[in-house]
Amino acid sequence: TRVRDAKHKPAQRAHRGDAGEVAPLRPLEFARWAWRQLTSMRTALVLLFLLALASVPGSLIPQRSVNPVEVAEFIRANPTLATWYERLGLFDVFSSPWFAAIYLALMVSLLGCVIPRSVQHWRLVRSRPPAAPRHLDRLPAYRTWVTEAAPGDVTERATQELRRSGYRVEPRAGVSVAAERGYLREVGNLGFHLALVAVLIAVAVGNLFGFRGTVLVVEGNGFANTVTQYDGYQAGRLFDESQLPPFALTVEDFHVRFETQGEQRGSVREFAAKVSYTTEPGAPEQTYNLRVNHPLQVDGSQVHLLGHGYAPRFTVRDGRGDVAFSGPVPFLPQDGRFSSTGVIKVPDARPEQLGFQGFFLPTAVIDPQRGPVSAFPDALRPAVYLTAYHGDLGLDSGVPQSVYRLDMRGLKQFRTASGDAFRVALTPGQEVTLPGGAGTISFDGYARWVNLQISRNPGEPIALAAAGLALGGLLLSLVVRRRRVWVRATAARGRTVVEVAGLDRSDPTLAPRRDRAAPTDARNDLATEIDTLATALAQHAPPVREEPGCS
């Protein structure tokens, strides 16, 4: 009891002082106790749960390394809350000290648990199977009979049968045989835990030496693999920007097919982008049909097709009649019918800067209750609905802005002659004049855009191997059963008493089956396996009479 208390209670020691009082643990004793607690499987499970829990804020709260614009907007909208988020490192969760502490503690805990168990299992594999217990009849599966065969013949035959069944056999002085199998069960268990360590290593390698970026490319436009071209970019601490592969690509064409019939009407059935690319400046141009789950491989990097949407084309003329803006503007889909929202910023307009906010409907219809809506995701009847503003867009303030939102602080909404807010609906080819001679805007049509993710993760092969190891280890730990079998042949009054017994180390309380009519699996049922072994031995050492223990 004192040893157990000393192991689990750090505030006490197994020995007492001169006055009989319990003395505190010495530093070395406390360190041993702390190490035992850290390397216990219970602690590893708690740390694994904490790691998963600590990842939640990184998914819910905007991260500075992924989208600094969104972080800046959050700070501007929630200054008090953002102060606490900064102190707790919630804008950089995965690079925060507390997340790294949980991560490293989990790795140390798993290694401290797996390595001693591996050494112990190695010693067990090299050791001899234990000798037969004195009372074999107390084991869960037991058979016995009396035969005229010599003890040595029985044990020799038992050795052959057990080896044929995959047991590691150890004959004992010609009167008994000890056999054991199922060592792969613990190997699988250890392999599964080692796979968890490998996954942690793979994540660390990927986060340190890899990068990931996303970019929205409008159909007909291109992308060069430089940091300034990305909409969102995140690189590992040990990854240098000079390591980015110097490829460039152009989205030549984009095709999407929607379901037009039945309950799934409007669902995306397939979409693909035809891209042309060069691996480096001056290299020959190549083409690739980029599809979901079929990334483009370029110099160790992968280009994935994540999503798609619409980019209406506009031409804006300012109050002087000059073209201040012309081109496609990506709008972001808001629902399954691709009703999309976006803004048009015209900082070069004169005499005042112009801004437009609105939504694009691929198949526009007027609903009596909801107003303009999209009836289908494909562009069968496209239309845009815009609200116009004039003033200062705030682009020169030095504060990063989202390209999908207007900073309304320096803008005023246009008004009609009657004082109502200026709103307009346009179909392709239509143009409208802004109030006060501020200019015109025309809807010239639309293009499609695709969202690409470019990434390199050197930890992926490690993670893949770890997943295979985890699956294999889990299967071994579930399928393989650790068993011990003993056969003892004892000479008595000119005859031989044969005893066959087994113990399932995976489930020591396993009882033999009594219902012989019930279906059994000979590989997993201990009683059936003992019956099979006893039957094989009885063919060479037949019983001289019916024994109560033999069936």
Secondary structure, 3 states (H helix, E strand, C coil): CHHHHHHHCCCCCCCECCCCCECCCCHHHHHHHHHHHHCCHHHHHHHHHHHHHHHHHHHHCCCCCCCHHHHHHHHHHCHHHHHHHHHHCHHHHHHCHHHHHHHHHHHHHHHHHHHHHHHHHHHHHHCCCCCCCCCHHHCCEEEEEEECCCHHHHHHHHHHHHHHCCCEEEEECCCEEEEEECHHHHHHHHHHHHHHHHHHHHHHHHHHHCEEEEEEEECCCEEECCHHHCCEEEECCCCCHHHCCCCEEEEEEEEEEECCCCCCCCCEEEEEEEEEEECCCCCCCEEEEEECCECEEECCEEEEEEEEEEEEEEEEECCCCCEEEEEECCEEECCCCCCEEEEEEECCCCCCEEEEEEEEECEEEEECCCEEEECCCCCCECEEEEEEEEECCCCCCCCCCCCCCCCHHHEEECECCCCCECEEEECCCCEEECHHHCCEEEEEEEEEEEEEEEEECCCHHHHHHHHHHHHHHHHHHHHCCCEEEEEEEEEECCEEEEEEEEEECCCCCCCCCCCCCCCCCCCCCHHHHHHHHHHHHHHHCCECCCCCCCC
